[in-house]
Structures are given as structure tokens and as C-alpha cells.
Amino acid sequence: MPYKKILISNRAGIGDTVLTTPVLKALREKFPDSKLTLMISDYALPIVDGLPFVDEIIAYNKKKHSVLSVVKKIWKYDLAICLDFKYRTALMAYLARIPIRAGLRHKRKFFMTNPVERDINYEMIYEPYNYSNIIKNSTGITLEGDLSRLHIGPVDEKDRIYAEHLLQKHAINSARGFIAIAPFTSWAPKNWPLNYYNELIQRFKTKNPSYEIVLIGEAGDNARADAITGAVSFLGQTTLKQMAEIIRRSSLFIGGCSGPIHIAAAVDTPIVGIYGPTSAKHWAPVKKSIILAQCEKCSPCDGRISFCENGTCLKSITVDKVYEACNKQFSKNYL
């Protein structure tokens, strides 16, 4: 069935937005003549701005934008695909009189024409394929191709120059090689212990002194980063696109389940991922990656608890294991 205008909504985190990109590309290939509009949270806009297979992006913030302002933009589209869990997303599609409103049922089935549940085994399925299953089960549209290849929008020359100057400021030479570490995630129980990161960095300094190490992330994490020594902190000093460029220039990315690890996958940088409370099969990049995940009886908990006093799953991933995984990545031909 031809669709002239298709809305795809995923108003979740930055990582979720990047994980949606292979689905968008597959939809473009399936419907080359359709208008594809992506609706996301406004803070995720920079990382996907300029994607060549998306015609329009609606960057929504419920505190800044009215429901009716979005309804006007998507008025009488042919198909709405709601990949997020947001109640307001389905409401806007309903008010815009979109005849087919498909996606996750959650608590909004009244506004959906084609609601479906997640696959019972979704924790064992890489998220872009979960999205594909939601689309197929709710609309009958089968997406083809490699959905594990992630994408970000193009980095412009200004951001490239800024990234280069930031590295030069700290005498870091991309050609000589450096390691990018994102030590913090949006949910504290996903963070590998800081003393582990500290020990890992000191080991690199001793055994791999040719590699400089930089920390990437948000400015709000600066205070916590004081506990990490031996690395140059770029926390809060880059936009998302500039961070992506820093990661692209790095020889290796190390981090947990958060937006930067998906950005690293999108820019084709080798990865050592550290996963504990969240399912690695569900969330971890599959290309050029070595993923360390310790499964306990309680894992994956994936947000179903507010705080874990033990953190056994992450504490069981030792510095030795991570350092060994890094060396394996260094030995690959793609480095």
C-alpha cells in the first residue's frame, strides 16, 4: 500500500534515537516516494539533523511546544508509527486524523488503530530489530537489509575544526591514537565503578603509554569525574556532533549502556562495552564491538528498580577483563 506521508515517532533518549536510524533508512528504501517525518525529543535533534533519508524532523518539547502545533504539521498524514511509549504521541496522531496509527499499545490503545505488544523475547533482540517487529506486526510492513548499521547526521566543517582544536589544545594526536571513555550514563546503576575506570586508565598509562585517554560526556558529570585521574576531560565541552567527531577520531571507545556507545557504533569506532543491569543482546552495538556483560539472577533489571545496593553485575566485570578486551580490539585489522 502506498503512503504519501509517514510519521515515525520515538521521543525517547539520544541512544534510542540513534537506534531508530536503521529503521528510517529501511523505510526510505521501502517507500522512496513517501515523505518521512521523524518526531523526536528536542535534545536529540543535533545527532540526527541532516540525515539524508528523512524529509522532516519535528523536535518536540512538551514544555515549549503545544500539541496543536504538532497536529498542524502532521495533519492527515497517511500513517503514524509510534515506536515510543509516550501517551502524547498517540494523542497527536489521533487529533491529526491520521487513519492508521500503529505501534506499541502501552497505555494509549484508545488512540491507536493498530496497537501491538512488544515481542515476549524483546530483551534478547537488538533494538532496531524490535522496532522492525513492531512495524511488521502493527502494519504488515516488512523491513529488509542490515538493521544493525546505525547512523547519525553529517558533521559539518565547523564541528570538525572545533574537535581538532580541542584535541590539539591538549596535545592529542589522532594519528598517534587515543581512547575515548564515556564513564557516565543517564542511570547510575549502569555505571561501571569509577575506581575501576581509574585503575584501567592507570594500567593504560603504564602498559600503553602511547595512547592518550579522553573523557566525554555532559558538564553535569564534572564533579564525579574528579575521581578519575590520568585522563583529559572533555566533559561538557562538546555538542553532540562535536562529541561524535571526537569519538570518530579515537582508536577505541569504552563505555556503558548510554547514548555515546551508539554514537560510537554509528561513526564506526571499535567499542568495548560494559553492560550490567541492561540486556546486552537488547541494547549493545553488534559491529566492531566486544561487549562484556555479567548476568546475575536479577538481571537484566533495566530500570525496574530505582537503585541497586550491590551492583554485582558490574562489579564482576573486572579491570583485567576490560583491559584484555581493549587489547583484543587493538589487535584487530580495522584499527
CORGI-V646659 format. One record per helix or strand of 3 or more residues. SS is the DSSP state (2 for helix, 1 for strand). FROM is the first residue (numbers start at 0). LEN is the number of residues. If there is no record, write none. Layout:
ss=SS from=FROM len=LEN
ss=SS from=FROM len=LEN
This chain:
ss=1 from=4 len=5
ss=2 from=13 len=17
ss=1 from=34 len=7
ss=2 from=41 len=7
ss=1 from=55 len=5
ss=2 from=66 len=7
ss=1 from=78 len=4
ss=2 from=86 len=9
ss=1 from=99 len=5
ss=2 from=108 len=3
ss=1 from=113 len=3
ss=2 from=121 len=3
ss=2 from=126 len=13
ss=2 from=156 len=13
ss=1 from=177 len=5
ss=2 from=187 len=3
ss=2 from=193 len=14
ss=1 from=211 len=4
ss=2 from=218 len=7
ss=2 from=239 len=10
ss=1 from=251 len=4
ss=2 from=258 len=8
ss=1 from=270 len=5
ss=2 from=279 len=4
ss=1 from=288 len=5
ss=2 from=311 len=4
ss=2 from=318 len=12
